[in-house]
Amino acid sequence: MIRPTTDPTVLAEAVVADGFAPHESAVAELVARARRLGAWPVLADVVADADAPRAARERALGRIVVALAAIADAPPALVTTGAASAA
């Protein structure tokens, strides 16, 4: 089993390798962070839905990781106005 860190990319790789079950706590934290930052709320809902197909959850998780990376790389003015969440 891959031990994820706080790095969303590492978490996504761990989920692909191990499935969601061993990483539900870390995934829930990532989903909460994405929601706070306004990063694609529909994708957050898919990732959080344990009844959704694994492939759909993994794809949504990947998109959230990309969105969070874009927010992290955005100038502060964009993040505070929410403009980066549309990227």
C-alpha positions as CSV (number, residue, x, y, z in Angstrom):
1,M,0.0,0.0,0.0
2,I,1.2,3.5,-0.9
3,R,1.4,5.9,2.1
4,P,0.0,9.2,0.9
5,T,1.3,12.4,2.1
6,T,-0.5,15.8,2.1
7,D,0.5,16.0,-1.6
8,P,-2.8,15.5,-3.6
9,T,-0.8,13.8,-6.5
10,V,0.6,11.2,-4.2
11,L,-2.9,10.6,-2.7
12,A,-4.3,10.1,-6.2
13,E,-1.6,7.6,-7.0
14,A,-2.3,5.8,-3.8
15,V,-6.0,5.6,-4.6
16,V,-5.3,4.2,-8.0
17,A,-2.9,1.6,-6.5
18,D,-4.9,0.6,-3.4
19,G,-8.5,1.7,-4.1
20,F,-10.4,4.3,-2.1
21,A,-11.2,2.3,1.1
22,P,-7.7,2.5,2.6
23,H,-7.5,6.3,2.0
24,E,-11.1,7.5,2.7
25,S,-9.9,9.8,5.5
26,A,-7.3,11.5,3.3
27,V,-9.7,11.7,0.4
28,A,-12.4,13.3,2.6
29,E,-9.9,15.9,3.7
30,L,-8.9,16.6,0.1
31,V,-12.6,16.9,-0.9
32,A,-13.3,19.3,1.9
33,R,-10.3,21.4,0.9
34,A,-11.5,21.4,-2.7
35,R,-14.9,22.5,-1.6
36,R,-13.5,25.3,0.5
37,L,-11.5,26.6,-2.5
38,G,-14.4,26.2,-4.9
39,A,-12.6,23.7,-7.0
40,W,-15.3,22.0,-9.1
41,P,-17.9,21.1,-6.5
42,V,-19.6,18.5,-8.8
43,L,-16.4,16.6,-9.0
44,A,-16.0,16.8,-5.2
45,D,-19.5,15.2,-5.0
46,V,-18.5,12.4,-7.3
47,V,-15.3,11.7,-5.3
48,A,-17.2,11.8,-2.0
49,D,-19.9,9.3,-3.3
50,A,-18.8,5.9,-2.2
51,D,-21.5,4.4,-4.4
52,A,-20.2,6.0,-7.6
53,P,-18.2,3.7,-9.9
54,R,-14.5,3.6,-8.9
55,A,-13.4,4.8,-12.4
56,A,-15.6,7.8,-12.2
57,R,-14.4,8.6,-8.7
58,E,-10.7,8.2,-9.8
59,R,-11.3,10.5,-12.8
60,A,-13.0,13.1,-10.7
61,L,-10.2,12.9,-8.1
62,G,-7.6,13.5,-10.9
63,R,-9.5,16.6,-12.1
64,I,-9.6,17.9,-8.5
65,V,-5.9,17.4,-8.1
66,V,-5.3,19.4,-11.4
67,A,-7.7,22.1,-10.2
68,L,-6.0,22.4,-6.8
69,A,-2.6,22.6,-8.5
70,A,-3.9,25.4,-10.7
71,I,-5.2,27.3,-7.7
72,A,-1.9,26.8,-5.9
73,D,0.0,28.2,-8.9
74,A,-2.4,31.2,-9.4
75,P,-1.6,34.7,-8.3
76,P,-3.2,35.5,-4.9
77,A,-5.7,38.0,-6.5
78,L,-7.1,35.2,-8.7
79,V,-7.6,32.8,-5.8
80,T,-9.4,35.3,-3.6
81,T,-11.8,36.3,-6.4
82,G,-12.5,32.6,-7.3
83,A,-11.3,33.1,-10.8
84,A,-8.9,30.2,-10.5
85,S,-11.6,27.7,-9.8
86,A,-12.9,28.1,-13.4
87,A,-9.5,26.9,-14.8
